Amino acid sequence: MQMQSEHISVWGLVSEASLVVQLVMLTLVMASVASWYLIIQRGASLHRSERLLNGFLQRFRSGGELAQLYREGSEHALPREAALQRIFLAGYGAFSQLQRQPGIAPDAVVEGVERSLYVSIAEQEERLEHGLQFLATVGSVSPYIGLFGTVWGIMNSFLGLSQVQQATLSTVAPGIAEALIATAIGLFAAIPAVMAYNRFAARGQTLGARYYAFANELQARLHRRLHAGSPSISAAA
């Protein structure tokens, strides 16, 4: 009775599966491990990005000098997740450089700042999309890879039936069970990847919208300063 229980256990079915089915299972397990690593890493990165964004936005709206914020950001190495501060440095840096050019029109300054902001936002949006393609691939392909393993295993089971005189449930069940394990592993890899992709994509879109809103807010503040006729770029905005 004990030998029969070991024979029909999950690990026993995996170890006795055909080489193709075992390769399918191994591929799906590796994809699942990689996707879980990426899920944990991207989740922590997005959480830190949101925390840094809220902190810098609070400082920006506190009424402090923009020049002071720019100096602080330029003198210290920024974390990779400090997206909003990088956008601010790009926009204010372009404003500072264009303001030093003699005879430049205010509209040219505004256009230059806007281009710098959009380029920086595009770079940060690309960083937000890092890893999403892999999760989408795992979520969409894993069920089909598992189904391939299942079809292959069932095919081998029916081919094995042709070699026995009497087919019973005990002879068919192990082959079908080991084939269905591949589908189960495929779903185990796909479901978390799809859920994480949808969650991260939504959070990325929210952060992207906040980047554009901040860019508009910074442009409005620099526009007021530009038309105020302030002679010094280091003066408070």
N, C-alpha and C positions, 0 to 999 in steps of 0.2 A: 504493500500500500504506500510505503514511503517512497519507493522507487518510482511509482506511478505519479505521485505528487511532484517529485522533482522533475519528471519528464514533461509534465504539462505546466511547469512554472514559466514565468515570463523570461527569466534569464536562460532557462533551458531552451525555450523556443528560439531566443535570439542566437544562442551559441550553435544551435543545430540548423539555423536557416542557411539558405544557399549563399554563395559568395556575393552574388549580385545584390540580394536583399540586405546582406550585412553591410555592403558598401553604401547602399542607399540609407540605411539607418545611421551609419557613421557620418555621412555627409549632413544629414538632418540634425544630428546631435551637435556637430561642429557649428552649423549655422545658428542653432539655438543658443549655444554658449556665446558666440560672437555677438548675436543680437542683444542678449542680456547684458553683456559688457557695455555695449554701445548705449543701451537704454539707461543704465546706471550713470554712465559718464555724461551723457547728454542731459539727463535730468538734473544732475548736480551743476552742470555748466549753466543751464538755463536759470536755475534758482539763483545762482550767484549773479548772473547778468541782470535779473530783475531787481535784486537787492542793490547792486551798484547803481543801476539806473535810477531807482527811487532816491538813493542818497545824493547823487549828483544833481538830480532835478530839484531837490529841496534846497541845495546850496545855490543853484543857479537862480532860483526864484526868491531867494532871501534878500535880494537887493544889493548884494556885494558887487565889487568891481569885477568886470569881465577880464580886465588885464591881469588881475591877481589870480583868477582861476586859470588863465592861460599860462602864466608863469609856473604855477604849481604843477599843472599837467605836463609842461614841457621839461621841467627839471627832474621829474621822477618817472621811473619806468612804470607803465600802466599794465594792469592785468589784461589778459586776452579778452576777458568778459566785460571790460569797461568800454562798451560800445558807444554810449552816449557822450562820454568824455572825449573819445577819439573824434566823433563827429563835431563836437564843439571846437576842438583844436584845429581841425581842418577848416571849418568855416571862419573862425576868428583869425587864424593864421593868414588865410587869403585876404581877409579884410584889412589886416595890419599891413601886409605887403602892398596891396593895391593903394592904400591910403598914402603910402610914402612916394608913390609915383607922381611927379609934378604934372599938373594940368589934366589929370584924369577926370572924366565926367562921373558924376554920382551914379548914373545908370550903369556905367561900365563896372563900377565897384560892386553894385548889387548883383549884376549878372555873374561876375567872377565868384562872388561868395556863393551864389546859388549853385553854380556848377561844381564847386569844391564840396559843398554839402551833399549833393546828389551822388557824386563819386564815392564819398566816404560811406554814405548810407548803403550804396550798392555793395560795397565791400563787407559791411556788417551783415547785410542780408544773406550774402553768400556764406558767411560763417555760420549763420543760423541754420542753413540748409545742410550743413555738414552731417553726413551719416543718414540722412533721410532716405536717400536713394537705396542704400543697402537694406534698411528696414522695409522699404516698399518691395524690394526684390524678394527678400525672405518671406514676407507676408503673402506675396502673390504666387511664388514658384514652389514653396515648400509643400503645399497640398498636392500638387501635381507630381512632384518627386516621390512623395509617399504613395501616391496612387500607382505610380509606375512600379514601385517595389511590391505593392499589393497584387497588381496584375501578374507580375512575374512569379511571385510566390504561388498564387492560385494556379497559374499555368503549370508550374512544376508539380503541384499536388495532383492535378488531373492526369498529367503524364505518368506520375507514379502509380495511379490507380489502374492503369492499363497493364501493369506487371503483376497485379494480384488477382486471384480468381474470384474473391468475394469482397466487395467494398462495404465497409461498415462505418458508422459514425466515428469510431475510435481511430480508424485509419485516415479519415478525411480531416477530422478536426484539427490535429496538430499543424498540418500544412496551411490550412486556411487561417488559423490563429496567428501563426508567425507572419503570414502575409499581411494580416490586418494590423499588426503592430507597427508596420511601416507607415500606414495611414495615420495611426494615432500619434506617432512621433512627428509626422509632418504637420498635423494640426497643432500639436504642442509648440512647435517652432513658429507657426504662422500666426496664431491668435495673439500672443503678446506683441509680436512685431507690428501687426496691423493696428492694434490699440495704441501702441507707443507712437507709431507714425502719425496717426490722427491727432493725438494729444500734442506732440511736439510741433506739428505743422500749425495747429491752432495757436499755440503759444508763440510760435515764430511770427505768425501774421500779426498778432497783437503787439509784439515788440516792434515789428516793422512799422506799424501804424503810429506807435509812440515816437519812433525815430523821426518820421516825417512831421509829426506835430511839433516836436522839439525844434526841428529845422525851421519851420514856419515861425515859431516863437522867437528863435534867435535872429532870423532875418528881420522880423518886425522891430526888434530891439536895436539892431544895428542900423536899420533904416531911419529910425528916430534919431539916433546919434549922428548919422551921416548928414541929415538935413538940419540938425541943430547947429552945425557949423563949429563943432568942437575942434580946436586947433591941435590938440594933443591926443595921440592914440592911447596914452596911458591914463587918461582921465576916466572917471567912473561913468558907466553907461546908465 
